[in-house]
């Protein structure tokens, strides 16, 4: 028998409007993390949506001249260029 402490809360469901709001924020901000934080969503949930949409986050970041890994020191000069 599963104890009350180990039960997970039910998964949250998102409306199409909430997902559309995320993708609009993602397009504007260029960052899954920033868009998720702005809307109060969990970044991993939003990353899953981006993956399902077939968007290559790393390719898009390189096109903007920044590294998708915000802590990457090797590509830091790209952000200032």
C-alpha positions as CSV (number, residue, x, y, z in Angstrom):
1,X,0.0,0.0,0.0
2,X,1.3,3.5,-0.9
3,X,1.6,5.9,2.0
4,X,0.2,9.4,1.8
5,X,3.8,10.9,1.7
6,X,4.8,9.1,-1.5
7,X,1.8,10.0,-3.6
8,X,2.5,12.5,-6.3
9,X,0.1,15.4,-6.9
10,X,-2.0,15.1,-10.1
11,X,-0.2,16.4,-13.1
12,X,-1.2,19.9,-14.2
13,X,-2.9,20.3,-17.5
14,X,-2.3,23.3,-19.7
15,X,-4.8,24.9,-22.1
16,X,-3.9,25.7,-25.7
17,X,-3.9,29.4,-24.8
18,X,-1.3,28.8,-22.0
19,X,0.9,27.0,-24.5
20,X,0.4,29.7,-27.1
21,X,1.4,32.3,-24.5
22,X,4.5,30.3,-23.7
23,X,5.6,30.1,-27.4
24,X,4.9,33.8,-27.9
25,X,7.1,34.6,-24.8
26,X,9.7,32.1,-26.1
27,X,9.8,33.8,-29.5
28,X,10.1,37.2,-27.9
29,X,12.7,36.3,-25.2
30,X,14.6,33.6,-27.0
31,X,14.9,31.5,-23.8
32,X,12.9,28.6,-22.5
33,X,13.8,29.4,-19.0
34,X,13.0,33.1,-19.2
35,X,9.7,32.5,-20.9
36,X,8.7,29.8,-18.4
37,X,9.6,32.1,-15.4
38,X,7.6,35.0,-16.9
39,X,4.5,32.8,-17.1
40,X,5.1,30.8,-13.9
41,X,5.5,27.5,-15.7
42,X,8.2,24.9,-14.9
43,X,11.1,25.1,-17.4
44,X,11.2,21.3,-18.0
45,X,7.5,21.3,-19.0
46,X,8.2,24.1,-21.5
47,X,11.3,22.4,-22.8
48,X,9.2,19.3,-23.5
49,X,6.7,21.4,-25.5
50,X,9.6,22.9,-27.5
51,X,11.0,19.4,-28.2
52,X,7.6,18.1,-29.3
53,X,7.3,21.1,-31.6
54,X,10.6,20.1,-33.3
55,X,12.4,23.3,-32.4
56,X,16.2,23.0,-32.2
57,X,17.0,25.3,-29.3
58,X,20.8,25.1,-29.9
59,X,20.6,25.9,-33.6
60,X,18.4,28.9,-32.8
61,X,20.8,30.1,-30.1
62,X,23.7,29.9,-32.5
63,X,21.8,31.9,-35.1
64,X,21.4,34.7,-32.5
65,X,25.1,34.5,-31.7
66,X,24.7,33.2,-28.2
67,X,25.3,29.8,-26.6
68,X,22.1,28.0,-25.4
69,X,24.1,27.1,-22.2
70,X,24.0,30.4,-20.3
71,X,26.9,29.3,-18.1
72,X,29.2,28.4,-21.0
73,X,32.4,30.3,-20.7
74,X,33.8,29.1,-24.1
75,X,31.0,30.9,-26.0
76,X,30.8,33.9,-23.7
77,X,32.5,36.2,-26.3
78,X,29.6,35.5,-28.7
79,X,27.1,37.2,-26.5
80,X,29.1,40.4,-26.4
81,X,29.7,40.5,-30.1
